[in-house]
Amino acid sequence: ALNVESFLDVPELGASLPVVTAGLPASLAIYAENTDVADASLRAQLLGGASLGMVEGAACIDLRGEAAVEVAASEAGIDDVFSSPGFSAEAWVAVEADALHCQAHMNPLISQHGPASGWELRLRAEGSAVFLVTIAGVHYEVTGPDDPAIFNGKWVHIAGTFDGSSLRVFIAKALAAETNLPEGERSLYPGPLCIGCNPAWRDRGASCHVHSARVSSCALNVESFLDVPELGASLPVVTAGLPASLAIYAENTDVADASLRAQLLGGASLGMVEGAACIDLRGEAAVEVAASEAGIDDVFSSPGFSAEAWVAVEADALHCQAHMNPLISQHGPASGWELRLRAEGSAVFLVTIAGVHYEVTGPDDPAIFNGKWVHIAGTFDGSSLRVFIAKALAAETNLPEGERSLYPGPLCIGCNPAWRDRGASCHVHSARVSSCALNVESF
């Protein structure tokens, strides 16, 4: 039986993203997903309300409006990239043409550019891109031909390279234009590197979504550019660890151990609350896992089991009846189990034995559901049914012996699999179902 110390860890707060510096020397890559996060040596700061999102089922950074990402170049080891023999800047972007400014210099995508200095990769509303470098205080740029169909809200790769003599711009991984530049000393910009804005003129910014971006200290060829975003609205399900258990994270924690994907339903998307990545399950949004595939169809029939999640919820977003607010559910007519939220500021854990529903409800605390992260859990060890709020035991009750009534359908987060009109409108950072009754230390 897991204790409180084993419950899921608190979401990592702080509006930032991992910066992956492994690979090419003096290079960095920023991903909406925690790709190779073990190699991250620093964090990129999210500015102006930048948040995580999802486009075409691919995780991304929402840089619309005044949002941007900033990296202190000296920390990333890329302050000398522009002075290296060659360098590249690239990104996978999803942008609507009418969201861009009519002047390209107002649409910086990746920028380390200031007065008479630095470099910048820009977008053009007409459907093209511009790559600019500064030599001996003079700006030089190359512009690709316009194609109005390029910026249609779908993913497209944009890149610029400079090998010391040839300045090139690439669109959709194809060379769009190139020009030869005179020799001369490169004029470096001493400030940070920004994605989605210009570091010197903060009112300039490309309003778009970015899946990944990279700056490299060599002039890459097309074959070496970043891979296409993985499409398909799903999240990794991590099954490593406890037997017959699963965990779902907004971030790709231990994604190498993922054996299947959880499907996002009803417009569910990635978001950010208090600087922590999360799954937005407001409205009709939900996550579904085919229990038989996840190996958890027998969880409820095991000697003990647990269900838990880190949630951020506003009390007034919940229904006044708790059964309409399922948080984690594998519950149907006279069968299964469910962890629910109460608008009054509490939680309910329900199990079914011999066709009869039994539940335990924690005491109400209106301050609990205030939009901040809180941990909610329920455990059953075969006799005691317990509900936990904020990693503390809130209530428990003893149940009669009897055969557990299993629900044969999928497991859902944010809705009930049998009655899809029921759902807890909230944000979820992580959720886990385990085939033992965890204690607080194991959450």
Secondary structure, 3 states (H helix, E strand, C coil): CCEEEECCCCCCCCCEEEEECCCCCCCEEEECCCCCHHHEEEEEEEECCCEEEEECCEEEEECCCCCEEEECHHHHCCCCCCCCCCEEEEEEEEEEHHHCCCCHHHCEEEEEEECCEEEEEEEECCCEEEEEEEECCEEEEEECCCCCCCCEEEEEEEEEEECCCEEEEEECCEEEEEEECCCCCECCCCCCEEECCCCCCCCCCCCCEEEEEEEECCCCCHHHCCCCCCCCCEEEEECCCCCCCEEEECCCCCHHHEEEEEEEECCCEEEEECCEEEEECCCCCEEEECHHHHCCCCCCCCCCEEEEEEEEEEHHHCCCCHHHCEEEEEEECCEEEEEEEECCCEEEEEEEECCEEEEEECCCCCCCCEEEEEEEEEEECCCEEEEEECCEEEEEEECCCCCECCCCCCEEECCCCCCCCCCCCCEEEEEEEECCCCEEEEC
